[in-house]
Amino acid sequence: MVHTTKSEEHPIFVSMSPIRVLSESIVYPSERAPAEGKSRCELSPWDLALVSFCNIQYGLLFSIPSGALMENLVERVTSSLSTTLTHFRPLAGRLSVDKHENGGGISVYIDCDDRGAAFRLAAADGVYAADVEAKSEDVPAFLSNLFLRNDAINYDGVSLHLLAVQLTKLEDGVFLSCSFNHVVGDGTAFWNFFNAWAEISRSQTSHLRLQAEPVLDRWFPDGFTPPTRLPFAHEDEFIQRISAPPLRDKFFRFSAVAIARLKAEANDELGSDKISSLQALTACMWRCITRARRIPEKDTVQCGLIADDRRRLSPRLPETYFGCAISPIIASATAGELLSRGVGWAAELIHEAVTRHGDETIREELKRWIEAPIVYTFSIMEACGTFVGSSPRFDKYGCDFGWGRPVAVRSGIAEKHDGVILAYPGREGGGAIDFEVSLSPEAMALLELDPELSRVVSLD
């Protein structure tokens, strides 16, 4: 179900290419929630900790035959989204806030009231798929205008749609992007939704039963009864909006062969087989970024990673759990130690931090949070220096809407901060990994020349 309003074709100029907004609409679930159904979705500590964080933003680039009718594409995208929202109903709701008197704090929850998702249709005149892909160049600045909600934080979901979609027509393809409120779900939830939407679009039926139904009920640690209140009288006490300084954003691609060689080097150095491919690659990038920043030897440098707690709990949460279930994991060293020792030593620090993060640790962290709630801000990434988000395990290239596999996957500007790395599976599969790196221009220039990185990066 779609309600569309024609928008004035106002151009947003980025570089030399205008983005024309053609129409804006609201897409509603194809089946409204039953009147007797539960509309209030309580949020877990994992969710609430992210109320001041940014949205998740990813988009898919598709090559579309020149003869394809745009009207047919739009109809397929919006009708399949309408069907998908019936399975992922929290995305069609809004955040709601109850403020309690006499220092009682605030309660934040999702009101699953079927108010729909935002949809924008746009055109990028003179922009080709190759311009978006920019294989061996920096990520182009105009890419941010292929996304909605660039400046939003999750708490803005009290007034903004929790899901905002933009379909942009290029000269030889389309770019389909999602801005997804991070309080509703994490990266696993995001890609489960995106792939489910693609599955429904590909089938071209409104009655498809998904291969894996989402689990919408939120998980809470033993002995805890929701709702949790945040200990604030007003949102100004926890909301933080930060504008990133000028950055360069670039993809570094690593073949399966190069990664296997790096992993073997790390394990040979330690005389073990415990270091994983991602741990070895993250350690290498941590060292290279630290070197490129010319950090004094005595200064402490950290490498942060996002852990999916679903698989670390006992019993495990299902992969289809639709919510946040993530925690930051931190490895630390001095810059001198990190750069004077080998990649295996750095990888072992990361491995030990990951190994410590098990069921008992997760439950203890959640209970501590309940006793003294905190809200994450961008400062957690900035404090780490190097911070790895997303995952090469996500099926980012499996989102076939009936137009074939995506040509490329790109992120929005929301998570771009100095030292942030977003991990992707390589499009060719087979264990290849891509890292999207955001750094100051000075550090990026040195990183591109780093001999340690040059040994493993693939040249396009």
CORRAFEN-V887165 format. One record per backbone hydrogen bond with DSSP energy under -0.5 kcal/mol. NH is the residue of the N-H (numbers start at 1). CO is the residue of the C=O. Records with the same first field share a line. If there is no record, write none. Layout:
NH=CO, CO
//
This chain:
3=26
4=2
5=24
7=22
10=8
11=9
12=19
13=11
14=17
17=14
18=16
19=12
20=18, 123
21=10, 19
22=20, 121
23=121
24=5
25=119
26=3
27=117
28=1, 26
30=82
37=34
39=37
41=39, 110
42=40
43=108
48=44
49=45
50=47
51=48
53=50
55=152
56=180
58=178
59=410
60=176
61=408
62=60, 174
64=62, 172
68=65
73=69
74=70
75=71
76=72
77=73
78=74
79=75
80=76
81=77
82=78
83=79
84=80
85=81
86=82, 83
87=84
88=84
91=88
92=89
93=90
94=111
95=157
96=109
98=107
99=97
100=98, 105
104=100, 101
106=230
107=98
109=96
110=41
111=94, 109
112=39, 110
113=111
115=92
116=92
117=27
118=163
119=25
120=165
121=23
122=167
123=20
124=169
125=18, 123
127=124
131=128
132=128
133=129
134=130
137=134
139=249
143=140
144=141
145=142
146=143
147=144
152=149
154=53
155=51
156=153
157=154
158=155
159=156
160=156
162=93
164=179
165=118
166=177
167=120
168=166, 175
169=122, 167
170=168, 173
171=127
174=62
175=168
176=60
177=166, 175
178=58
179=164
180=56, 178
181=162
184=181
185=181
186=323
190=186
191=187
192=188
193=189
194=190
195=191
196=192
197=193
198=194
199=195
200=196
201=197
202=198
203=199
204=200
205=200
210=208
215=320
216=214
224=221
226=224
230=106
232=230
237=234
238=235
239=235
242=240
244=242
248=439
250=437
251=137
252=435
253=458
254=433
259=255
260=256
261=257
262=258
263=259
264=260
265=261
266=262
267=263
268=264
269=265
270=266
271=267
272=267
280=276
281=277
282=278
283=279
284=280
285=281
286=282
287=283
288=284
289=285
290=286
291=287
292=288
293=289
294=291
295=290
299=296
301=333
302=384
303=331
304=386
305=329
306=388
307=305, 327
309=307, 325
310=325
311=308
312=309
313=309
317=310
321=318
322=215
323=321
327=307
329=305
331=303
333=301
335=299
336=297
338=334
339=335
340=336
341=337
346=342
347=343
348=344
349=345
350=346
351=347
352=348
353=349
354=350
355=351
356=352
357=353, 354
358=356
362=358
363=359
364=360
365=361
366=362
367=363
368=364
369=365
370=366
371=367
372=368
376=49
380=377
381=378
382=378
383=379
384=380
385=381
386=302, 384
387=419
388=304
389=387, 421
391=423
394=391
396=394
398=395
400=398
401=399
407=61
408=61
410=59
412=57
416=413
417=415
419=438
420=417
421=387
422=436
423=389, 421
424=434
426=432
429=426
432=429
433=254
434=424
435=252
436=422
437=250, 435
438=420
439=248
444=440
445=441
446=442
447=443
448=444
449=446
450=447
454=450
455=451
456=453
457=453
458=253
//
